[in-house]
Each structure stands twice: as structure tokens, then as C-alpha cells.
Amino acid sequence: MGKRNFKEFKFGWPVILSSTFGIGLGMSPLPFYTIGVFAIPLTENFGWGMDTVMAAMPVFTIGAVFCGPLVGYIADKIGARKTALISVLLFSLAFMAFSLNTGSKTLYLVLWGILAVAGAGTLPMTWTRAINNWFNENRGLALGLSLLGTGIFGSLAKLFASGLIDNYGWKMAYIGVAALPLLISLPLAYFFFRDTDDPKVADKVAKLRKEVPGYAKSNTAGMTVKQALSDWRFWLLSICFLIISYAVGGPIPNLEKMLSSKGFDTGDAILLASFLGYAVVIGRLVGGYLLDRFWAPAVAFVLLSIPAISCIMLQSADLTYTNALISVCILGFGAGVEYDLLAYLVSRYFGMKNYAAIYGFLYAFFGLGAGFGPYIFGKFFTSTGSYDSILGYAAIAFLVGSLPLLLLGKYRDFSSNTTQTVES
């Protein structure tokens, strides 16, 4: 491997910065990471079971399944910037609406459906579309940096929500968490988030092409949605990420309750669960670094198999604080790799022509696992009083979901708008 040219970061850093906050304060991490924290006051105030609280995840998932491909198509047509700005605003307002609930299960579930529709444009497919266009040689690392926000803000959001609940109550906590994208990511996106086809950055793109030899002069080549849907690689990725997202997504919103069931008090459980976000950050950086240097499917197999260890550790009857911390960090590391991989694999195997729409379809499968996983975990706990057996199934899912990725083969070369494969 020759010396790498990092000048892409000289021109593309504003897009990474705005994407980091946009993704980190968007629909992907905020509701997912905080539902476990809000579950405690909701069950106490309304008398709901854990399965009732987690029933929001399938509703949220169904909304994402239908809206993901549609919003991806819109982003390809009108641009990632417009899509992101509108969705950040709507997502923030929809999240605030949870403070209006007075105990209605129906309203609770309806609000989750609205949240999925309003926030679909804040999903990684919108932001990573621009990242993939700005970066070629350092694409993996750039994606990793832009996706750091899920770990950083996911972890901080747990503590932030918990602090607001303790001091101001759960209603104000919903408003406080929901205000974050409105006050932080929206202004940053407005001033810094622009794709390479935006006339306002034409001079910067021209300099990038001049200073970085081999930089892709056209990012419009690739497969159409129809071509992708008829490609066996698309369906292989769909099945694999459906299984992997269940294994990753199932335990995470249940961590606080899971750790409490092992004897930890609420404060320790929330603190331990917050370390998951820091591990996600490490997973993002390590995964992104490796993707630029090694064949992505091999990286995926290795890094997505490791979290099986976490599931086994969490089954321990006498789980110590140290082992709990290690298991949470291992799980977070795996969660930190998955988004990078999905974005990277879509760009390398399907190109950028309809990147956001294809990503949106794949995210629909990813969302099914991530959405139904927490509900299955919560339902299992309500029925048995333990997460141990379901954790064993999750450990198997990590292995079953990651191994078939080795069948993907060589990357495709879209430099001449062809679908010929090249050496990885």
C-alpha cells in the first residue's frame, strides 16, 4: 500500500463536521439510545410493561422501512442538503410531541410512527451520500468520522436525558433532547452541508480535483435501483444486515433493564450503558481505517463476529461491574462498525448513481432487525424474567449474519459507468 493522500480532508471537512452532528442528533441514535432511559419513568408513571414501551420499535421500524427508500429517492432527485434540512426540523418537532402524552398507549405508538416519517431524512443515507461524493481514497475513514456522532451523542444523550428526568421530569426531558437537533445540527447543516454538485462549492471541488490525483471526476456512475434489486449481492446484504441488526439492535435499548436484572442499581445501569456510545466511536474509527486498507467483506466478518462474545458475557449469573463494562464496550464496538460498512459496501458494489435510494432499501432490512429486535428482547424478558436465552440467540446471529459477506467478491469499477469488477 502506497502513501495515502489526505488532501481530501482539506476540502471535505465541513461536510464531515455537519454530517457528524446531523447523524449523531438524528433519527438513528437519539430515539434508539434514549428509549431505555425514558422506559423507566414511563413504566413507573403509566404502569406499562417493558414490552409495551419497546412495542414502539416495530412501529418505528415499519415507518423507516416505508420511508427509507422514498426519502433516499428524494435525496437523489432534489439533493441531500434540502432533504436533510427539512427532515431535521420535522424530526425535532415530532420528538417534542412525546411530552404531550398523558398515558395513552395509542398516542405513544402513533407518535413513534410520525417520528419515523418526519426523521427519515436524518438517517445516514442522506448525509453519507455527500461524504461518498467528497471522498474516494479516504472514503472509509471519512464515513467513520461522519458516523462518530451516533456513538458520541448516543452516549451523551442517555446521560442528558437521565439528568433532565431527575431534575425536571420526563416531559421536559423529551423537549430537551428533541431541541438538540433543532439548535445544533440544523444550523451546522445550513452553513456547511453541501454536496459536490452544489454551485456554491464549485471552486472548492475544482481545486480538489486538481490537487488530488485520481479523484473521481464524476460521482454519477453506478447501478439504478432496478439493477440493484435484480443483483444477488443486494439480497445477500439485505439478509446479512437484517440478522446483524437484530443481534446489535436487540440488546442496546434493553441494556439498562438487562443490567438492572443482573443486580445493578438504576444509576450504575445507566452509567454502564452510556459506555456503549464511547465504544461505538472506537468502532467507527477502527472500522473506517481498516476499510480504506483491506477488503471490506473480510473486515466486516472479523469485526461483526466479535460482539458474540459480549452476548455470552452478559448471560453470566454473577456478572461483575468490570465484566459488564467490557461486554457493553464490545457490543458498542460492533454497533460502531455496521453503519460504516453498509454505506461503504453500497458505494463500492452499486456506485453513486442511485446511492441514497439503494441505501434506503437496504436500510429497510436493517431497520427491520434493529426495530423488532428490542421488542423481541423486551417481550422475552416480560415472559421469562431473564434475557439470558435471547442473548444466546443473538450471539449465534452475529456469526450467521457476518460469514456470508465473504461471498460478495471483488469491488465494482464504475469509472467508465460499467459494472465490471476489479481487484479489491
RODO-2510 file (C-alpha; in nm, 4 decimals, decimal comma):
residues 424
     n   res          X          Y          Z
     1     m     0,0000     0,0000     0,0000
     2     g     0,1452     0,3330    -0,1098
     3     k     0,1442     0,6620     0,0754
     4     r    -0,2075     0,7947     0,1148
     5     n    -0,3152     1,1429     0,0084
     6     f    -0,5170     1,3096     0,2845
     7     k    -0,5872     1,6336     0,0963
     8     e    -0,9477     1,5249     0,0541
     9     f    -0,9966     1,6262     0,4180
    10     k    -0,8695     1,9771     0,3399
    11     f    -1,1753     2,0343     0,1234
    12     g    -1,4306     1,7950     0,2687
    13     w    -1,4039     1,8659     0,6429
    14     p    -1,7141     2,0931     0,6549
    15     v    -1,9249     1,8079     0,5173
    16     i    -1,7827     1,5674     0,7761
    17     l    -1,8461     1,8163     1,0583
    18     s    -2,2070     1,8835     0,9640
    19     s    -2,2713     1,5149     0,8932
    20     t    -2,1296     1,4109     1,2310
    21     f    -2,3783     1,6324     1,4134
    22     g    -2,6586     1,5638     1,1657
    23     i    -2,6328     1,1875     1,2002
    24     g    -2,5493     1,1972     1,5709
    25     l    -2,8512     1,4098     1,6576
    26     g    -3,0803     1,2402     1,4085
    27     m    -3,3317     0,9592     1,3947
    28     s    -3,0778     0,6808     1,4007
    29     p    -2,9292     0,7313     1,7502
    30     l    -3,1442     0,9683     1,9592
    31     p    -3,4702     0,7695     1,9922
    32     f    -3,2857     0,4375     1,9896
    33     y    -3,0362     0,5255     2,2622
    34     t    -3,2788     0,7102     2,4893
    35     i    -3,5821     0,4812     2,4842
    36     g    -3,4262     0,2685     2,7584
    37     v    -3,3825     0,5764     2,9776
    38     f    -3,7384     0,7002     2,9183
    39     a    -3,8692     0,3467     2,9752
    40     i    -3,8077     0,3781     3,3491
    41     p    -4,0380     0,6809     3,4149
    42     l    -4,2937     0,5593     3,1591
    43     t    -4,3325     0,2211     3,3277
    44     e    -4,3442     0,3845     3,6708
    45     n    -4,5910     0,6597     3,5808
    46     f    -4,8226     0,4722     3,3473
    47     g    -4,7863     0,1162     3,4772
    48     w    -4,6738    -0,0118     3,1371
    49     g    -4,4676    -0,3274     3,0977
    50     m    -4,1296    -0,3238     2,9253
    51     d    -4,2878    -0,4933     2,6231
    52     t    -4,5319    -0,2020     2,5889
    53     v    -4,2513     0,0529     2,5858
    54     m    -4,0468    -0,1491     2,3373
    55     a    -4,3527    -0,2030     2,1137
    56     a    -4,2581     0,1398     1,9804
    57     m    -3,9613    -0,0118     1,7998
    58     p    -4,1624    -0,2221     1,5493
    59     v    -4,3816     0,0810     1,4740
    60     f    -4,0725     0,2949     1,4312
    61     t    -3,9242     0,0259     1,2094
    62     i    -4,2255    -0,0053     0,9823
    63     g    -4,2178     0,3708     0,9312
    64     a    -3,8470     0,3566     0,8459
    65     v    -3,8987     0,0606     0,6121
    66     f    -4,1502     0,2519     0,4040
    67     c    -3,9913     0,5959     0,4278
    68     g    -3,6247     0,4983     0,3914
    69     p    -3,6322     0,4108     0,0202
    70     l    -3,8694     0,7004    -0,0562
    71     v    -3,6539     0,9591     0,1191
    72     g    -3,3446     0,8081    -0,0436
    73     y    -3,5085     0,8545    -0,3833
    74     i    -3,5970     1,2135    -0,2931
    75     a    -3,2383     1,2834    -0,1813
    76     d    -3,1087     1,1529    -0,5157
    77     k    -3,3510     1,3796    -0,7010
    78     i    -3,3592     1,7098    -0,5087
    79     g    -3,0270     1,6765    -0,3254
    80     a    -2,9103     1,5585     0,0130
    81     r    -2,8922     1,9110     0,1594
    82     k    -3,2575     2,0060     0,1099
    83     t    -3,3714     1,6654     0,2284
    84     a    -3,1610     1,6838     0,5455
    85     l    -3,2601     2,0412     0,6396
    86     i    -3,6333     1,9742     0,6122
    87     s    -3,6128     1,6441     0,7957
    88     v    -3,4026     1,7761     1,0871
    89     l    -3,6668     2,0403     1,1571
    90     l    -3,9598     1,7976     1,1380
    91     f    -3,7786     1,5332     1,3413
    92     s    -3,7121     1,7745     1,6264
    93     l    -4,0742     1,8885     1,6419
    94     a    -4,2050     1,5303     1,6274
    95     f    -3,9776     1,4237     1,9129
    96     m    -4,1018     1,7126     2,1274
    97     a    -4,4587     1,5887     2,0832
    98     f    -4,3872     1,2902     2,3127
    99     s    -4,4107     1,5315     2,6065
   100     l    -4,7837     1,5676     2,5366
   101     n    -4,8677     1,2063     2,6243
   102     t    -5,0743     1,1524     2,9377
   103     g    -5,0673     0,7732     2,9394
   104     s    -5,2264     0,6765     2,6084
   105     k    -5,0590     0,3718     2,4551
   106     t    -5,2199     0,4521     2,1209
   107     l    -5,0825     0,8073     2,1160
   108     y    -4,7418     0,6756     2,2208
   109     l    -4,7269     0,4375     1,9247
   110     v    -4,8715     0,6910     1,6789
   111     l    -4,6029     0,9416     1,7790
   112     w    -4,3338     0,6839     1,7062
   113     g    -4,4802     0,6368     1,3592
   114     i    -4,4827     1,0132     1,2993
   115     l    -4,1248     1,0355     1,4260
   116     a    -4,0131     0,7753     1,1707
   117     v    -4,1773     0,9609     0,8821
   118     a    -4,0540     1,3049     0,9906
   119     g    -3,6967     1,1974     1,0647
   120     a    -3,6220     0,9609     0,7766
   121     g    -3,4168     1,2296     0,6050
   122     t    -3,1798     1,2437     0,9034
   123     l    -3,0745     0,8815     0,8514
   124     p    -2,7148     0,8148     0,7379
   125     m    -2,8157     0,7529     0,3749
   126     t    -2,8720     1,1280     0,3258
   127     w    -2,5507     1,2513     0,4884
   128     t    -2,3253     0,9716     0,3573
   129     r    -2,4333     1,0441     0,0028
   130     a    -2,2361     1,3688     0,0195
   131     i    -1,9486     1,2041     0,2096
   132     n    -1,9069     0,9408    -0,0600
   133     n    -1,9027     1,2110    -0,3270
   134     w    -1,6379     1,4213    -0,1498
   135     f    -1,4099     1,1299    -0,0597
   136     n    -1,2642     0,8496    -0,2667
   137     e    -0,9252     0,7335    -0,1399
   138     n    -1,0141     0,8026     0,2244
   139     r    -1,3810     0,7137     0,1984
   140     g    -1,3805     0,4576     0,4785
   141     l    -1,2202     0,6924     0,7299
   142     a    -1,4415     0,9828     0,6215
   143     l    -1,7516     0,7688     0,6706
   144     g    -1,6216     0,6576     1,0091
   145     l    -1,5674     1,0179     1,1192
   146     s    -1,9069     1,1325     0,9951
   147     l    -2,0764     0,8462     1,1781
   148     l    -1,8937     0,9132     1,5053
   149     g    -2,1914     1,1182     1,6125
   150     t    -2,4072     0,8117     1,6724
   151     g    -2,1710     0,6908     1,9435
   152     i    -2,0772     1,0275     2,0923
   153     f    -2,4244     1,1773     2,1071
   154     g    -2,5965     0,8452     2,1711
   155     s    -2,3902     0,8053     2,4868
   156     l    -2,4264     1,1674     2,5980
   157     a    -2,7995     1,1638     2,5196
   158     k    -2,8522     0,8828     2,7712
   159     l    -2,6877     1,0861     3,0464
   160     f    -2,8507     1,4111     2,9311
   161     a    -3,1977     1,2546     2,9276
   162     s    -3,1396     1,0909     3,2654
   163     g    -3,0283     1,4228     3,4184
   164     l    -3,3279     1,6082     3,2780
   165     i    -3,5649     1,3399     3,4063
   166     d    -3,4156     1,3571     3,7566
   167     n    -3,4278     1,7369     3,7712
   168     y    -3,7247     1,8391     3,5567
   169     g    -3,9306     1,5274     3,4856
   170     w    -3,9696     1,3081     3,1782
   171     k    -4,1879     1,5560     2,9843
   172     m    -3,9240     1,8289     2,9920
   173     a    -3,6616     1,5667     2,9182
   174     y    -3,8342     1,4857     2,5885
   175     i    -3,8378     1,8551     2,4969
   176     g    -3,4741     1,8989     2,5985
   177     v    -3,3487     1,6023     2,3955
   178     a    -3,5650     1,6993     2,0977
   179     a    -3,4233     2,0524     2,0993
   180     l    -3,0690     1,9300     2,0326
   181     p    -3,1053     1,8742     1,6543
   182     l    -3,3004     2,1985     1,6185
   183     l    -3,0381     2,4098     1,7955
   184     i    -2,7183     2,2327     1,6870
   185     s    -2,7367     2,0144     1,3761
   186     l    -2,9789     2,2337     1,1786
   187     p    -2,7554     2,5473     1,1793
   188     l    -2,4448     2,3402     1,1025
   189     a    -2,6172     2,1686     0,8123
   190     y    -2,7392     2,5004     0,6756
   191     f    -2,3931     2,6555     0,6668
   192     f    -2,1641     2,3573     0,5978
   193     f    -2,3500     2,0632     0,4430
   194     r    -2,3188     2,0839     0,0640
   195     d    -2,2738     1,8080    -0,1939
   196     t    -2,0144     1,8246    -0,4720
   197     d    -2,2752     1,9276    -0,7311
   198     d    -2,3705     2,2396    -0,5336
   199     p    -2,2758     2,5548    -0,7342
   200     k    -2,1603     2,7282    -0,4143
   201     v    -1,8717     2,4822    -0,3732
   202     a    -1,7808     2,4508    -0,7423
   203     d    -1,4448     2,6264    -0,6934
   204     k    -1,3570     2,4040    -0,3999
   205     v    -1,4426     2,0884    -0,5973
   206     a    -1,2302     2,2096    -0,8885
   207     k    -0,9310     2,2577    -0,6553
   208     l    -0,9919     1,9148    -0,5050
   209     r    -0,9792     1,7518    -0,8463
   210     k    -0,6610     1,9406    -0,9267
   211     e    -0,4757     1,8680    -0,6030
   212     v    -0,5813     1,5048    -0,5519
   213     p    -0,4654     1,2797    -0,8380
   214     g    -0,7161     1,0107    -0,9233
   215     y    -1,0037     1,1871    -0,7510
   216     a    -1,3302     1,0747    -0,9088
   217     k    -1,4376     1,3463    -1,1516
   218     s    -1,7881     1,2050    -1,1752
   219     n    -1,9906     1,0531    -0,8964
   220     t    -2,2990     0,9880    -1,1062
   221     a    -2,1968     0,6436    -1,2314
   222     g    -2,3383     0,3254    -1,0891
   223     m    -2,6395     0,0999    -1,0913
   224     t    -3,0029     0,2033    -1,0964
   225     v    -3,2381     0,0871    -0,8238
   226     k    -3,3887    -0,1663    -1,0650
   227     q    -3,0457    -0,3081    -1,1474
   228     a    -2,9529    -0,3282    -0,7809
   229     l    -3,2745    -0,5071    -0,6881
   230     s    -3,2028    -0,7724    -0,9508
   231     d    -2,8473    -0,8262    -0,8224
   232     w    -2,7869    -1,1170    -0,5846
   233     r    -2,5401    -0,9049    -0,3843
   234     f    -2,8214    -0,6711    -0,2851
   235     w    -3,0222    -0,9575    -0,1390
   236     l    -2,7192    -1,1077     0,0310
   237     l    -2,6530    -0,7744     0,2017
   238     s    -3,0220    -0,7435     0,2904
   239     i    -3,0351    -1,0791     0,4662
   240     c    -2,6991    -1,0372     0,6391
   241     f    -2,7739    -0,6908     0,7762
   242     l    -3,1238    -0,7963     0,8808
   243     i    -2,9687    -1,0661     1,1007
   244     i    -2,6809    -0,8486     1,2233
   245     s    -2,9060    -0,5526     1,3046
   246     y    -3,1253    -0,7802     1,5174
   247     a    -2,8197    -0,9017     1,7075
   248     v    -2,6908    -0,5470     1,7624
   249     g    -3,0196    -0,3647     1,7977
   250     g    -3,1967    -0,6082     2,0277
   251     p    -2,9774    -0,5673     2,3370
   252     i    -2,8947    -0,1947     2,3166
   253     p    -3,2307    -0,0353     2,4158
   254     n    -3,2722    -0,3100     2,6759
   255     l    -2,9290    -0,2600     2,8347
   256     e    -3,0480    -0,0575     3,1323
   257     k    -3,3169    -0,3138     3,2169
   258     m    -3,0799    -0,6019     3,1372
   259     l    -2,8146    -0,4744     3,3760
   260     s    -3,0748    -0,3981     3,6421
   261     s    -3,1921    -0,7587     3,6212
   262     k    -2,8339    -0,8634     3,6997
   263     g    -2,8395    -0,6693     4,0287
   264     f    -2,7079    -0,3255     3,9285
   265     d    -2,8960    -0,0215     4,0583
   266     t    -3,0530     0,2210     3,8106
   267     g    -2,7689     0,4753     3,8278
   268     d    -2,4992     0,2160     3,7633
   269     a    -2,7035     0,0552     3,4855
   270     i    -2,7426     0,3871     3,3016
   271     l    -2,3762     0,4758     3,3536
   272     l    -2,2596     0,1372     3,2243
   273     a    -2,4941     0,1581     2,9248
   274     s    -2,3547     0,5025     2,8401
   275     f    -2,0124     0,3488     2,7734
   276     l    -2,1646     0,1787     2,4711
   277     g    -2,1519     0,5111     2,2901
   278     y    -1,7811     0,5578     2,3547
   279     a    -1,7147     0,2087     2,2195
   280     v    -1,9168     0,2962     1,9101
   281     v    -1,6737     0,5837     1,8489
   282     i    -1,3777     0,3453     1,8602
   283     g    -1,5587     0,1046     1,6295
   284     r    -1,6237     0,3841     1,3804
   285     l    -1,2573     0,4903     1,3673
   286     v    -1,1086     0,1414     1,3593
   287     g    -1,3626     0,0226     1,1031
   288     g    -1,3132     0,3259     0,8790
   289     y    -0,9340     0,2958     0,8936
   290     l    -0,9452    -0,0731     0,8000
   291     l    -1,1968    -0,0254     0,5176
   292     d    -0,9539     0,2008     0,3322
   293     r    -0,6786    -0,0603     0,3551
   294     f    -0,8376    -0,4031     0,3374
   295     w    -1,1174    -0,5821     0,1560
   296     a    -1,4403    -0,4645     0,3239
   297     p    -1,6227    -0,8021     0,3490
   298     a    -1,3269    -0,9529     0,5359
   299     v    -1,3206    -0,6552     0,7723
   300     a    -1,6944    -0,6991     0,8220
   301     f    -1,6682    -1,0676     0,9051
   302     v    -1,3967    -1,0175     1,1648
   303     l    -1,5371    -0,7097     1,3378
   304     l    -1,9009    -0,8221     1,3374
   305     s    -1,8209    -1,1639     1,4837
   306     i    -1,6540    -1,0209     1,7941
   307     p    -1,9769    -0,8916     1,9613
   308     a    -2,0922    -1,2530     2,0048
   309     i    -1,8509    -1,2558     2,2999
   310     s    -2,0477    -0,9720     2,4589
   311     c    -2,3738    -1,1675     2,4449
   312     i    -2,2102    -1,4667     2,6118
   313     m    -2,0609    -1,2493     2,8882
   314     l    -2,3950    -1,0800     2,9612
   315     q    -2,5502    -1,4214     3,0266
   316     s    -2,3358    -1,4668     3,3389
   317     a    -2,5346    -1,5263     3,6576
   318     d    -2,2798    -1,3346     3,8666
   319     l    -2,1961    -1,0515     3,6275
   320     t    -1,9357    -0,8223     3,7816
   321     y    -1,9105    -0,4495     3,7169
   322     t    -1,5866    -0,4981     3,5218
   323     n    -1,7261    -0,7745     3,3023
   324     a    -2,0431    -0,5751     3,2438
   325     l    -1,8343    -0,2786     3,1295
   326     i    -1,6262    -0,4983     2,8971
   327     s    -1,9335    -0,6610     2,7447
   328     v    -2,1036    -0,3245     2,6862
   329     c    -1,7899    -0,1911     2,5161
   330     i    -1,7591    -0,4971     2,2920
   331     l    -2,1229    -0,4637     2,1885
   332     g    -2,0723    -0,0930     2,1207
   333     f    -1,7659    -0,1667     1,9101
   334     g    -1,9760    -0,3912     1,6866
   335     a    -2,2509    -0,1302     1,6665
   336     g    -1,9864     0,1205     1,5594
   337     v    -1,8858    -0,0851     1,2567
   338     e    -2,2194    -0,1701     1,0977
   339     y    -2,3241     0,1711     0,9580
   340     d    -1,9786     0,2375     0,8120
   341     l    -1,9857    -0,0977     0,6396
   342     l    -2,3309    -0,0570     0,4904
   343     a    -2,2509     0,2860     0,3454
   344     y    -1,9114     0,1721     0,2175
   345     l    -2,0396    -0,1507     0,0621
   346     v    -2,3236     0,0271    -0,1186
   347     s    -2,0822     0,2769    -0,2741
   348     r    -1,8330     0,0079    -0,3814
   349     y    -2,0765    -0,2522    -0,5161
   350     f    -2,3596    -0,0343    -0,6518
   351     g    -2,1981     0,3052    -0,7197
   352     m    -2,3378     0,6545    -0,6645
   353     k    -2,5999     0,6891    -0,9389
   354     n    -2,8884     0,5963    -0,7069
   355     y    -2,6851     0,5610    -0,3883
   356     a    -2,9351     0,7084    -0,1416
   357     a    -3,2302     0,5117    -0,2802
   358     i    -3,0378     0,1816    -0,2795
   359     y    -2,9088     0,2560     0,0706
   360     g    -3,2680     0,3323     0,1697
   361     f    -3,3896    -0,0085     0,0515
   362     l    -3,1075    -0,1830     0,2353
   363     y    -3,1734     0,0274     0,5437
   364     a    -3,5304    -0,1019     0,5371
   365     f    -3,3988    -0,4531     0,6021
   366     f    -3,1501    -0,3190     0,8550
   367     g    -3,4324    -0,1363     1,0260
   368     l    -3,6471    -0,4494     1,0481
   369     g    -3,3855    -0,6229     1,2594
   370     a    -3,2997    -0,3159     1,4653
   371     g    -3,6660    -0,2342     1,5185
   372     f    -3,8104    -0,5739     1,6034
   373     g    -3,5025    -0,6853     1,7968
   374     p    -3,5671    -0,4634     2,1021
   375     y    -3,9335    -0,5672     2,1110
   376     i    -3,8413    -0,9376     2,0947
   377     f    -3,5874    -0,8865     2,3736
   378     g    -3,8390    -0,6903     2,5839
   379     k    -4,1168    -0,9435     2,5221
   380     f    -3,8848    -1,2292     2,6131
   381     f    -3,7914    -1,0581     2,9404
   382     t    -4,1549    -0,9899     3,0266
   383     s    -4,2372    -1,3570     2,9689
   384     t    -3,9374    -1,5197     3,1375
   385     g    -3,7885    -1,2558     3,3666
   386     s    -3,4468    -1,3028     3,2048
   387     y    -3,2544    -1,2025     2,8924
   388     d    -3,0102    -1,4958     2,9049
   389     s    -3,1604    -1,7263     2,6403
   390     i    -3,2308    -1,4494     2,3897
   391     l    -2,8710    -1,3293     2,4289
   392     g    -2,7573    -1,6760     2,3236
   393     y    -2,9594    -1,6476     2,0029
   394     a    -2,8077    -1,3037     1,9393
   395     a    -2,4555    -1,4469     1,9720
   396     i    -2,5371    -1,7023     1,7011
   397     a    -2,6906    -1,4296     1,4829
   398     f    -2,3643    -1,2313     1,4817
   399     l    -2,1814    -1,5279     1,3319
   400     v    -2,4561    -1,6325     1,0901
   401     g    -2,5034    -1,2768     0,9638
   402     s    -2,1382    -1,1871     0,9078
   403     l    -1,9987    -1,5041     0,7465
   404     p    -2,1917    -1,4833     0,4121
   405     l    -2,0472    -1,1351     0,3469
   406     l    -1,7287    -1,3114     0,2350
   407     l    -1,9192    -1,4175    -0,0790
   408     l    -1,9542    -1,0601    -0,2120
   409     g    -1,6446    -1,0821    -0,4288
   410     k    -1,4439    -0,8020    -0,5895
   411     y    -1,5422    -0,4360    -0,5825
   412     r    -1,7068    -0,2978    -0,8947
   413     d    -1,5440    -0,0350    -1,1136
   414     f    -1,7864     0,2402    -1,2146
   415     s    -1,5234     0,4787    -1,3502
   416     s    -1,6483     0,4169    -1,7047
   417     n    -2,0075     0,3658    -1,5939
   418     t    -1,9636    -0,0085    -1,6194
   419     t    -2,0281    -0,2824    -1,3670
   420     q    -1,7042    -0,4694    -1,4232
   421     t    -1,5379    -0,5945    -1,1077
   422     v    -1,1862    -0,5016    -1,0135
   423     e    -0,9406    -0,6332    -0,7592
   424     s    -1,0230    -0,5153    -0,4082
***
